Amino acid sequence: MQQVDASGTTINVLISQNSKMSRYELGTPTQVSIINPTTIQPSGVKVDSAEDIDSIDLVNIPNNKSFSTFAKIMNL
């Protein structure tokens, strides 16, 4: 799987470690986990609403883009 579009939903879609995910769109998740992805960039991550997020795991995002990815998730 390379793309997830769960926008407009409340489901959590957890991607596996070392995934080749390039697009990751979520609606109103309670958990976000991106660990050791090989291809995802902050521009490929979108969350409709971060208000219900209880936990975020961002580990080893390529090119030191963890903070940019966090900012995209939190809509900062």
PDB file of N, CA, C and O in Angstrom:
ATOM      1  N   MET A   1       0.849  -1.173   0.000  1.00  0.00           N
ATOM      2  CA  MET A   1       0.000   0.000   0.000  1.00  0.00           C
ATOM      3  C   MET A   1       0.897   1.238   0.000  1.00  0.00           C
ATOM      4  O   MET A   1       1.860   1.320   0.762  1.00  0.00           O
ATOM      5  N   GLN A   2       0.566   2.197  -0.863  1.00  0.00           N
ATOM      6  CA  GLN A   2       1.364   3.410  -0.944  1.00  0.00           C
ATOM      7  C   GLN A   2       0.593   4.656  -0.570  1.00  0.00           C
ATOM      8  O   GLN A   2       1.195   5.687  -0.271  1.00  0.00           O
ATOM      9  N   GLN A   3      -0.748   4.580  -0.579  1.00  0.00           N
ATOM     10  CA  GLN A   3      -1.555   5.753  -0.252  1.00  0.00           C
ATOM     11  C   GLN A   3      -2.742   5.357   0.616  1.00  0.00           C
ATOM     12  O   GLN A   3      -3.346   4.301   0.426  1.00  0.00           O
ATOM     13  N   VAL A   4      -3.063   6.223   1.572  1.00  0.00           N
ATOM     14  CA  VAL A   4      -4.245   6.051   2.412  1.00  0.00           C
ATOM     15  C   VAL A   4      -5.023   7.347   2.367  1.00  0.00           C
ATOM     16  O   VAL A   4      -4.466   8.423   2.588  1.00  0.00           O
ATOM     17  N   ASP A   5      -6.315   7.247   2.078  1.00  0.00           N
ATOM     18  CA  ASP A   5      -7.182   8.423   2.149  1.00  0.00           C
ATOM     19  C   ASP A   5      -8.370   8.064   3.029  1.00  0.00           C
ATOM     20  O   ASP A   5      -9.366   7.516   2.559  1.00  0.00           O
ATOM     21  N   ALA A   6      -8.250   8.382   4.307  1.00  0.00           N
ATOM     22  CA  ALA A   6      -9.323   8.145   5.263  1.00  0.00           C
ATOM     23  C   ALA A   6      -9.884   9.477   5.733  1.00  0.00           C
ATOM     24  O   ALA A   6     -10.446   9.570   6.824  1.00  0.00           O
ATOM     25  N   SER A   7      -9.729  10.516   4.901  1.00  0.00           N
ATOM     26  CA  SER A   7     -10.260  11.827   5.271  1.00  0.00           C
ATOM     27  C   SER A   7     -11.775  11.742   5.386  1.00  0.00           C
ATOM     28  O   SER A   7     -12.424  10.957   4.695  1.00  0.00           O
ATOM     29  N   GLY A   8     -12.317  12.553   6.260  1.00  0.00           N
ATOM     30  CA  GLY A   8     -13.753  12.540   6.484  1.00  0.00           C
ATOM     31  C   GLY A   8     -14.231  11.412   7.386  1.00  0.00           C
ATOM     32  O   GLY A   8     -15.436  11.220   7.549  1.00  0.00           O
ATOM     33  N   THR A   9     -13.292  10.656   7.981  1.00  0.00           N
ATOM     34  CA  THR A   9     -13.668   9.550   8.862  1.00  0.00           C
ATOM     35  C   THR A   9     -13.068   9.770  10.252  1.00  0.00           C
ATOM     36  O   THR A   9     -12.305  10.711  10.470  1.00  0.00           O
ATOM     37  N   THR A  10     -13.420   8.897  11.176  1.00  0.00           N
ATOM     38  CA  THR A  10     -12.832   8.947  12.518  1.00  0.00           C
ATOM     39  C   THR A  10     -11.961   7.726  12.773  1.00  0.00           C
ATOM     40  O   THR A  10     -11.552   7.491  13.910  1.00  0.00           O
ATOM     41  N   ILE A  11     -11.668   6.940  11.734  1.00  0.00           N
ATOM     42  CA  ILE A  11     -10.873   5.724  11.953  1.00  0.00           C
ATOM     43  C   ILE A  11      -9.389   6.047  12.049  1.00  0.00           C
ATOM     44  O   ILE A  11      -8.919   7.050  11.513  1.00  0.00           O
ATOM     45  N   ASN A  12      -8.664   5.181  12.742  1.00  0.00           N
ATOM     46  CA  ASN A  12      -7.204   5.257  12.811  1.00  0.00           C
ATOM     47  C   ASN A  12      -6.647   4.284  11.785  1.00  0.00           C
ATOM     48  O   ASN A  12      -7.077   3.132  11.723  1.00  0.00           O
ATOM     49  N   VAL A  13      -5.705   4.734  10.991  1.00  0.00           N
ATOM     50  CA  VAL A  13      -5.021   3.872  10.040  1.00  0.00           C
ATOM     51  C   VAL A  13      -3.549   3.913  10.397  1.00  0.00           C
ATOM     52  O   VAL A  13      -2.871   4.907  10.136  1.00  0.00           O
ATOM     53  N   LEU A  14      -3.049   2.837  10.994  1.00  0.00           N
ATOM     54  CA  LEU A  14      -1.658   2.780  11.403  1.00  0.00           C
ATOM     55  C   LEU A  14      -0.856   2.099  10.306  1.00  0.00           C
ATOM     56  O   LEU A  14      -1.173   0.981   9.899  1.00  0.00           O
ATOM     57  N   ILE A  15       0.174   2.768   9.834  1.00  0.00           N
ATOM     58  CA  ILE A  15       0.990   2.185   8.778  1.00  0.00           C
ATOM     59  C   ILE A  15       2.131   1.399   9.401  1.00  0.00           C
ATOM     60  O   ILE A  15       2.604   1.728  10.489  1.00  0.00           O
ATOM     61  N   SER A  16       2.564   0.371   8.713  1.00  0.00           N
ATOM     62  CA  SER A  16       3.615  -0.489   9.263  1.00  0.00           C
ATOM     63  C   SER A  16       4.973   0.211   9.214  1.00  0.00           C
ATOM     64  O   SER A  16       5.184   1.135   8.429  1.00  0.00           O
ATOM     65  N   GLN A  17       5.872  -0.243  10.057  1.00  0.00           N
ATOM     66  CA  GLN A  17       7.229   0.305  10.063  1.00  0.00           C
ATOM     67  C   GLN A  17       7.893   0.038   8.720  1.00  0.00           C
ATOM     68  O   GLN A  17       7.634  -0.978   8.075  1.00  0.00           O
ATOM     69  N   ASN A  18       8.748   0.958   8.312  1.00  0.00           N
ATOM     70  CA  ASN A  18       9.492   0.856   7.051  1.00  0.00           C
ATOM     71  C   ASN A  18       8.574   0.824   5.829  1.00  0.00           C
ATOM     72  O   ASN A  18       8.927   0.248   4.800  1.00  0.00           O
ATOM     73  N   SER A  19       7.409   1.439   5.941  1.00  0.00           N
ATOM     74  CA  SER A  19       6.469   1.434   4.826  1.00  0.00           C
ATOM     75  C   SER A  19       6.950   2.339   3.696  1.00  0.00           C
ATOM     76  O   SER A  19       7.788   3.218   3.894  1.00  0.00           O
ATOM     77  N   LYS A  20       6.406   2.104   2.526  1.00  0.00           N
ATOM     78  CA  LYS A  20       6.699   2.933   1.363  1.00  0.00           C
ATOM     79  C   LYS A  20       5.535   3.880   1.092  1.00  0.00           C
ATOM     80  O   LYS A  20       5.294   4.270  -0.050  1.00  0.00           O
ATOM     81  N   MET A  21       4.814   4.246   2.156  1.00  0.00           N
ATOM     82  CA  MET A  21       3.674   5.146   2.057  1.00  0.00           C
ATOM     83  C   MET A  21       4.128   6.503   1.540  1.00  0.00           C
ATOM     84  O   MET A  21       5.119   7.056   2.018  1.00  0.00           O
ATOM     85  N   SER A  22       3.399   7.040   0.555  1.00  0.00           N
ATOM     86  CA  SER A  22       3.738   8.362   0.037  1.00  0.00           C
ATOM     87  C   SER A  22       2.646   9.392   0.321  1.00  0.00           C
ATOM     88  O   SER A  22       2.906  10.594   0.284  1.00  0.00           O
ATOM     89  N   ARG A  23       1.429   8.931   0.602  1.00  0.00           N
ATOM     90  CA  ARG A  23       0.321   9.844   0.916  1.00  0.00           C
ATOM     91  C   ARG A  23      -0.477   9.248   2.067  1.00  0.00           C
ATOM     92  O   ARG A  23      -0.886   8.088   2.012  1.00  0.00           O
ATOM     93  N   TYR A  24      -0.698  10.046   3.110  1.00  0.00           N
ATOM     94  CA  TYR A  24      -1.337   9.559   4.337  1.00  0.00           C
ATOM     95  C   TYR A  24      -2.311  10.629   4.797  1.00  0.00           C
ATOM     96  O   TYR A  24      -1.906  11.603   5.432  1.00  0.00           O
ATOM     97  N   GLU A  25      -3.591  10.463   4.484  1.00  0.00           N
ATOM     98  CA  GLU A  25      -4.615  11.441   4.826  1.00  0.00           C
ATOM     99  C   GLU A  25      -5.607  10.817   5.798  1.00  0.00           C
ATOM    100  O   GLU A  25      -6.156   9.745   5.542  1.00  0.00           O
ATOM    101  N   LEU A  26      -5.829  11.502   6.917  1.00  0.00           N
ATOM    102  CA  LEU A  26      -6.736  11.017   7.943  1.00  0.00           C
ATOM    103  C   LEU A  26      -7.776  12.077   8.245  1.00  0.00           C
ATOM    104  O   LEU A  26      -7.544  13.264   8.017  1.00  0.00           O
ATOM    105  N   GLY A  27      -8.911  11.655   8.751  1.00  0.00           N
ATOM    106  CA  GLY A  27      -9.975  12.579   9.113  1.00  0.00           C
ATOM    107  C   GLY A  27      -9.764  13.150  10.500  1.00  0.00           C
ATOM    108  O   GLY A  27      -9.096  14.171  10.664  1.00  0.00           O
ATOM    109  N   THR A  28     -10.336  12.487  11.504  1.00  0.00           N
ATOM    110  CA  THR A  28     -10.212  12.920  12.895  1.00  0.00           C
ATOM    111  C   THR A  28      -9.705  11.731  13.710  1.00  0.00           C
ATOM    112  O   THR A  28     -10.478  11.107  14.436  1.00  0.00           O
ATOM    113  N   PRO A  29      -8.422  11.412  13.598  1.00  0.00           N
ATOM    114  CA  PRO A  29      -7.890  10.241  14.297  1.00  0.00           C
ATOM    115  C   PRO A  29      -7.676  10.505  15.780  1.00  0.00           C
ATOM    116  O   PRO A  29      -7.662  11.653  16.224  1.00  0.00           O
ATOM    117  N   THR A  30      -7.507   9.418  16.546  1.00  0.00           N
ATOM    118  CA  THR A  30      -7.119   9.534  17.945  1.00  0.00           C
ATOM    119  C   THR A  30      -5.658   9.137  18.124  1.00  0.00           C
ATOM    120  O   THR A  30      -5.059   9.408  19.165  1.00  0.00           O
ATOM    121  N   GLN A  31      -5.088   8.498  17.111  1.00  0.00           N
ATOM    122  CA  GLN A  31      -3.703   8.048  17.181  1.00  0.00           C
ATOM    123  C   GLN A  31      -3.066   8.171  15.799  1.00  0.00           C
ATOM    124  O   GLN A  31      -3.683   7.834  14.788  1.00  0.00           O
ATOM    125  N   VAL A  32      -1.830   8.656  15.767  1.00  0.00           N
ATOM    126  CA  VAL A  32      -1.065   8.724  14.526  1.00  0.00           C
ATOM    127  C   VAL A  32       0.293   8.080  14.799  1.00  0.00           C
ATOM    128  O   VAL A  32       0.969   8.427  15.768  1.00  0.00           O
ATOM    129  N   SER A  33       0.680   7.151  13.947  1.00  0.00           N
ATOM    130  CA  SER A  33       1.949   6.455  14.131  1.00  0.00           C
ATOM    131  C   SER A  33       2.648   6.331  12.785  1.00  0.00           C
ATOM    132  O   SER A  33       2.164   5.652  11.879  1.00  0.00           O
ATOM    133  N   ILE A  34       3.792   6.997  12.667  1.00  0.00           N
ATOM    134  CA  ILE A  34       4.617   6.906  11.463  1.00  0.00           C
ATOM    135  C   ILE A  34       6.027   6.591  11.947  1.00  0.00           C
ATOM    136  O   ILE A  34       6.718   7.459  12.479  1.00  0.00           O
ATOM    137  N   ILE A  35       6.447   5.342  11.758  1.00  0.00           N
ATOM    138  CA  ILE A  35       7.725   4.887  12.296  1.00  0.00           C
ATOM    139  C   ILE A  35       8.602   4.344  11.171  1.00  0.00           C
ATOM    140  O   ILE A  35       8.230   3.403  10.470  1.00  0.00           O
ATOM    141  N   ASN A  36       9.757   4.950  11.020  1.00  0.00           N
ATOM    142  CA  ASN A  36      10.742   4.537  10.013  1.00  0.00           C
ATOM    143  C   ASN A  36      10.162   4.427   8.605  1.00  0.00           C
ATOM    144  O   ASN A  36      10.395   3.423   7.931  1.00  0.00           O
ATOM    145  N   PRO A  37       9.418   5.424   8.143  1.00  0.00           N
ATOM    146  CA  PRO A  37       8.922   5.333   6.768  1.00  0.00           C
ATOM    147  C   PRO A  37      10.096   5.535   5.805  1.00  0.00           C
ATOM    148  O   PRO A  37      11.088   6.175   6.152  1.00  0.00           O
ATOM    149  N   THR A  38       9.977   4.992   4.612  1.00  0.00           N
ATOM    150  CA  THR A  38      11.088   5.127   3.671  1.00  0.00           C
ATOM    151  C   THR A  38      10.851   6.231   2.648  1.00  0.00           C
ATOM    152  O   THR A  38      11.815   6.733   2.070  1.00  0.00           O
ATOM    153  N   THR A  39       9.599   6.628   2.404  1.00  0.00           N
ATOM    154  CA  THR A  39       9.363   7.600   1.338  1.00  0.00           C
ATOM    155  C   THR A  39       8.489   8.789   1.712  1.00  0.00           C
ATOM    156  O   THR A  39       8.509   9.787   0.992  1.00  0.00           O
ATOM    157  N   ILE A  40       7.736   8.737   2.781  1.00  0.00           N
ATOM    158  CA  ILE A  40       6.768   9.809   3.054  1.00  0.00           C
ATOM    159  C   ILE A  40       7.468  11.130   3.378  1.00  0.00           C
ATOM    160  O   ILE A  40       8.503  11.158   4.045  1.00  0.00           O
ATOM    161  N   GLN A  41       6.888  12.206   2.897  1.00  0.00           N
ATOM    162  CA  GLN A  41       7.352  13.558   3.151  1.00  0.00           C
ATOM    163  C   GLN A  41       6.216  14.319   3.843  1.00  0.00           C
ATOM    164  O   GLN A  41       5.061  13.904   3.749  1.00  0.00           O
ATOM    165  N   PRO A  42       6.517  15.419   4.535  1.00  0.00           N
ATOM    166  CA  PRO A  42       5.451  16.180   5.203  1.00  0.00           C
ATOM    167  C   PRO A  42       4.320  16.589   4.260  1.00  0.00           C
ATOM    168  O   PRO A  42       3.162  16.641   4.674  1.00  0.00           O
ATOM    169  N   SER A  43       4.634  16.875   3.018  1.00  0.00           N
ATOM    170  CA  SER A  43       3.598  17.273   2.059  1.00  0.00           C
ATOM    171  C   SER A  43       2.604  16.143   1.767  1.00  0.00           C
ATOM    172  O   SER A  43       1.512  16.404   1.262  1.00  0.00           O
ATOM    173  N   GLY A  44       2.961  14.907   2.071  1.00  0.00           N
ATOM    174  CA  GLY A  44       2.080  13.769   1.838  1.00  0.00           C
ATOM    175  C   GLY A  44       1.214  13.415   3.025  1.00  0.00           C
ATOM    176  O   GLY A  44       0.469  12.436   2.976  1.00  0.00           O
ATOM    177  N   VAL A  45       1.299  14.205   4.110  1.00  0.00           N
ATOM    178  CA  VAL A  45       0.546  13.922   5.333  1.00  0.00           C
ATOM    179  C   VAL A  45      -0.506  14.999   5.537  1.00  0.00           C
ATOM    180  O   VAL A  45      -0.213  16.191   5.443  1.00  0.00           O
ATOM    181  N   LYS A  46      -1.743  14.572   5.821  1.00  0.00           N
ATOM    182  CA  LYS A  46      -2.818  15.539   6.066  1.00  0.00           C
ATOM    183  C   LYS A  46      -3.785  14.953   7.086  1.00  0.00           C
ATOM    184  O   LYS A  46      -4.165  13.786   6.993  1.00  0.00           O
ATOM    185  N   VAL A  47      -4.177  15.767   8.055  1.00  0.00           N
ATOM    186  CA  VAL A  47      -5.178  15.383   9.042  1.00  0.00           C
ATOM    187  C   VAL A  47      -6.244  16.471   9.036  1.00  0.00           C
ATOM    188  O   VAL A  47      -5.934  17.651   9.200  1.00  0.00           O
ATOM    189  N   ASP A  48      -7.504  16.073   8.846  1.00  0.00           N
ATOM    190  CA  ASP A  48      -8.591  17.059   8.810  1.00  0.00           C
ATOM    191  C   ASP A  48      -8.709  17.810  10.129  1.00  0.00           C
ATOM    192  O   ASP A  48      -8.846  19.033  10.145  1.00  0.00           O
ATOM    193  N   SER A  49      -8.654  17.063  11.247  1.00  0.00           N
ATOM    194  CA  SER A  49      -8.769  17.686  12.570  1.00  0.00           C
ATOM    195  C   SER A  49      -7.898  16.927  13.561  1.00  0.00           C
ATOM    196  O   SER A  49      -7.964  15.701  13.654  1.00  0.00           O
ATOM    197  N   ALA A  50      -7.078  17.674  14.303  1.00  0.00           N
ATOM    198  CA  ALA A  50      -6.183  17.066  15.284  1.00  0.00           C
ATOM    199  C   ALA A  50      -6.749  17.124  16.699  1.00  0.00           C
ATOM    200  O   ALA A  50      -6.069  16.731  17.646  1.00  0.00           O
ATOM    201  N   GLU A  51      -7.976  17.603  16.860  1.00  0.00           N
ATOM    202  CA  GLU A  51      -8.509  17.842  18.206  1.00  0.00           C
ATOM    203  C   GLU A  51      -8.710  16.585  19.040  1.00  0.00           C
ATOM    204  O   GLU A  51      -8.732  16.678  20.267  1.00  0.00           O
ATOM    205  N   ASP A  52      -8.857  15.411  18.426  1.00  0.00           N
ATOM    206  CA  ASP A  52      -9.075  14.182  19.188  1.00  0.00           C
ATOM    207  C   ASP A  52      -7.828  13.307  19.316  1.00  0.00           C
ATOM    208  O   ASP A  52      -7.910  12.203  19.853  1.00  0.00           O
ATOM    209  N   ILE A  53      -6.687  13.775  18.836  1.00  0.00           N
ATOM    210  CA  ILE A  53      -5.469  12.964  18.882  1.00  0.00           C
ATOM    211  C   ILE A  53      -4.975  12.819  20.325  1.00  0.00           C
ATOM    212  O   ILE A  53      -4.742  13.805  21.024  1.00  0.00           O
ATOM    213  N   ASP A  54      -4.822  11.561  20.746  1.00  0.00           N
ATOM    214  CA  ASP A  54      -4.295  11.239  22.076  1.00  0.00           C
ATOM    215  C   ASP A  54      -2.802  10.935  22.033  1.00  0.00           C
ATOM    216  O   ASP A  54      -2.085  11.194  22.999  1.00  0.00           O
ATOM    217  N   SER A  55      -2.329  10.382  20.904  1.00  0.00           N
ATOM    218  CA  SER A  55      -0.908  10.047  20.814  1.00  0.00           C
ATOM    219  C   SER A  55      -0.404  10.187  19.384  1.00  0.00           C
ATOM    220  O   SER A  55      -1.112   9.921  18.413  1.00  0.00           O
ATOM    221  N   ILE A  56       0.854  10.619  19.298  1.00  0.00           N
ATOM    222  CA  ILE A  56       1.536  10.750  18.010  1.00  0.00           C
ATOM    223  C   ILE A  56       2.914  10.125  18.155  1.00  0.00           C
ATOM    224  O   ILE A  56       3.677  10.486  19.050  1.00  0.00           O
ATOM    225  N   ASP A  57       3.228   9.187  17.270  1.00  0.00           N
ATOM    226  CA  ASP A  57       4.563   8.599  17.212  1.00  0.00           C
ATOM    227  C   ASP A  57       5.146   8.924  15.843  1.00  0.00           C
ATOM    228  O   ASP A  57       4.671   8.415  14.828  1.00  0.00           O
ATOM    229  N   LEU A  58       6.164   9.760  15.813  1.00  0.00           N
ATOM    230  CA  LEU A  58       6.880  10.095  14.584  1.00  0.00           C
ATOM    231  C   LEU A  58       8.338   9.729  14.803  1.00  0.00           C
ATOM    232  O   LEU A  58       9.029  10.365  15.598  1.00  0.00           O
ATOM    233  N   VAL A  59       8.801   8.716  14.107  1.00  0.00           N
ATOM    234  CA  VAL A  59      10.155   8.228  14.330  1.00  0.00           C
ATOM    235  C   VAL A  59      10.896   8.132  13.003  1.00  0.00           C
ATOM    236  O   VAL A  59      10.441   7.479  12.064  1.00  0.00           O
ATOM    237  N   ASN A  60      12.042   8.793  12.947  1.00  0.00           N
ATOM    238  CA  ASN A  60      12.956   8.659  11.819  1.00  0.00           C
ATOM    239  C   ASN A  60      12.314   9.026  10.478  1.00  0.00           C
ATOM    240  O   ASN A  60      12.421   8.276   9.507  1.00  0.00           O
ATOM    241  N   ILE A  61      11.651  10.177  10.431  1.00  0.00           N
ATOM    242  CA  ILE A  61      11.092  10.661   9.173  1.00  0.00           C
ATOM    243  C   ILE A  61      12.267  11.054   8.270  1.00  0.00           C
ATOM    244  O   ILE A  61      13.208  11.690   8.746  1.00  0.00           O
ATOM    245  N   PRO A  62      12.239  10.691   6.970  1.00  0.00           N
ATOM    246  CA  PRO A  62      13.371  10.978   6.082  1.00  0.00           C
ATOM    247  C   PRO A  62      13.738  12.462   6.044  1.00  0.00           C
ATOM    248  O   PRO A  62      12.886  13.340   6.177  1.00  0.00           O
ATOM    249  N   ASN A  63      15.023  12.707   5.859  1.00  0.00           N
ATOM    250  CA  ASN A  63      15.567  14.063   5.695  1.00  0.00           C
ATOM    251  C   ASN A  63      15.279  14.968   6.883  1.00  0.00           C
ATOM    252  O   ASN A  63      15.137  16.180   6.717  1.00  0.00           O
ATOM    253  N   ASN A  64      15.192  14.394   8.081  1.00  0.00           N
ATOM    254  CA  ASN A  64      14.989  15.174   9.298  1.00  0.00           C
ATOM    255  C   ASN A  64      13.744  16.047   9.225  1.00  0.00           C
ATOM    256  O   ASN A  64      13.781  17.216   9.610  1.00  0.00           O
ATOM    257  N   LYS A  65      12.638  15.485   8.731  1.00  0.00           N
ATOM    258  CA  LYS A  65      11.394  16.228   8.548  1.00  0.00           C
ATOM    259  C   LYS A  65      10.344  15.904   9.612  1.00  0.00           C
ATOM    260  O   LYS A  65       9.153  16.112   9.380  1.00  0.00           O
ATOM    261  N   SER A  66      10.761  15.403  10.761  1.00  0.00           N
ATOM    262  CA  SER A  66       9.803  15.032  11.804  1.00  0.00           C
ATOM    263  C   SER A  66       8.985  16.218  12.300  1.00  0.00           C
ATOM    264  O   SER A  66       7.772  16.094  12.471  1.00  0.00           O
ATOM    265  N   PHE A  67       9.624  17.373  12.536  1.00  0.00           N
ATOM    266  CA  PHE A  67       8.866  18.526  13.025  1.00  0.00           C
ATOM    267  C   PHE A  67       7.901  19.035  11.958  1.00  0.00           C
ATOM    268  O   PHE A  67       6.765  19.390  12.275  1.00  0.00           O
ATOM    269  N   SER A  68       8.331  19.075  10.711  1.00  0.00           N
ATOM    270  CA  SER A  68       7.437  19.508   9.628  1.00  0.00           C
ATOM    271  C   SER A  68       6.235  18.576   9.517  1.00  0.00           C
ATOM    272  O   SER A  68       5.114  19.027   9.278  1.00  0.00           O
ATOM    273  N   THR A  69       6.468  17.278   9.691  1.00  0.00           N
ATOM    274  CA  THR A  69       5.377  16.303   9.649  1.00  0.00           C
ATOM    275  C   THR A  69       4.426  16.535  10.827  1.00  0.00           C
ATOM    276  O   THR A  69       3.207  16.513  10.660  1.00  0.00           O
ATOM    277  N   PHE A  70       4.994  16.758  12.021  1.00  0.00           N
ATOM    278  CA  PHE A  70       4.176  17.058  13.198  1.00  0.00           C
ATOM    279  C   PHE A  70       3.316  18.302  12.958  1.00  0.00           C
ATOM    280  O   PHE A  70       2.129  18.304  13.283  1.00  0.00           O
ATOM    281  N   ALA A  71       3.903  19.352  12.394  1.00  0.00           N
ATOM    282  CA  ALA A  71       3.175  20.590  12.113  1.00  0.00           C
ATOM    283  C   ALA A  71       2.034  20.346  11.133  1.00  0.00           C
ATOM    284  O   ALA A  71       0.960  20.929  11.288  1.00  0.00           O
ATOM    285  N   LYS A  72       2.245  19.492  10.123  1.00  0.00           N
ATOM    286  CA  LYS A  72       1.176  19.175   9.168  1.00  0.00           C
ATOM    287  C   LYS A  72       0.034  18.424   9.863  1.00  0.00           C
ATOM    288  O   LYS A  72      -1.140  18.701   9.621  1.00  0.00           O
ATOM    289  N   ILE A  73       0.394  17.478  10.723  1.00  0.00           N
ATOM    290  CA  ILE A  73      -0.627  16.706  11.443  1.00  0.00           C
ATOM    291  C   ILE A  73      -1.461  17.607  12.347  1.00  0.00           C
ATOM    292  O   ILE A  73      -2.684  17.480  12.410  1.00  0.00           O
ATOM    293  N   MET A  74      -0.793  18.508  13.038  1.00  0.00           N
ATOM    294  CA  MET A  74      -1.479  19.384  13.984  1.00  0.00           C
ATOM    295  C   MET A  74      -2.073  20.632  13.328  1.00  0.00           C
ATOM    296  O   MET A  74      -2.639  21.486  14.012  1.00  0.00           O
ATOM    297  N   ASN A  75      -1.945  20.736  12.008  1.00  0.00           N
ATOM    298  CA  ASN A  75      -2.485  21.881  11.252  1.00  0.00           C
ATOM    299  C   ASN A  75      -1.945  23.208  11.781  1.00  0.00           C
ATOM    300  O   ASN A  75      -2.698  24.165  11.960  1.00  0.00           O
ATOM    301  N   LEU A  76      -0.633  23.259  12.030  1.00  0.00           N
ATOM    302  CA  LEU A  76       0.003  24.479  12.538  1.00  0.00           C
ATOM    303  C   LEU A  76       0.407  25.384  11.396  1.00  0.00           C
ATOM    304  O   LEU A  76       0.959  26.460  11.626  1.00  0.00           O
TER     305      LEU A  76
END
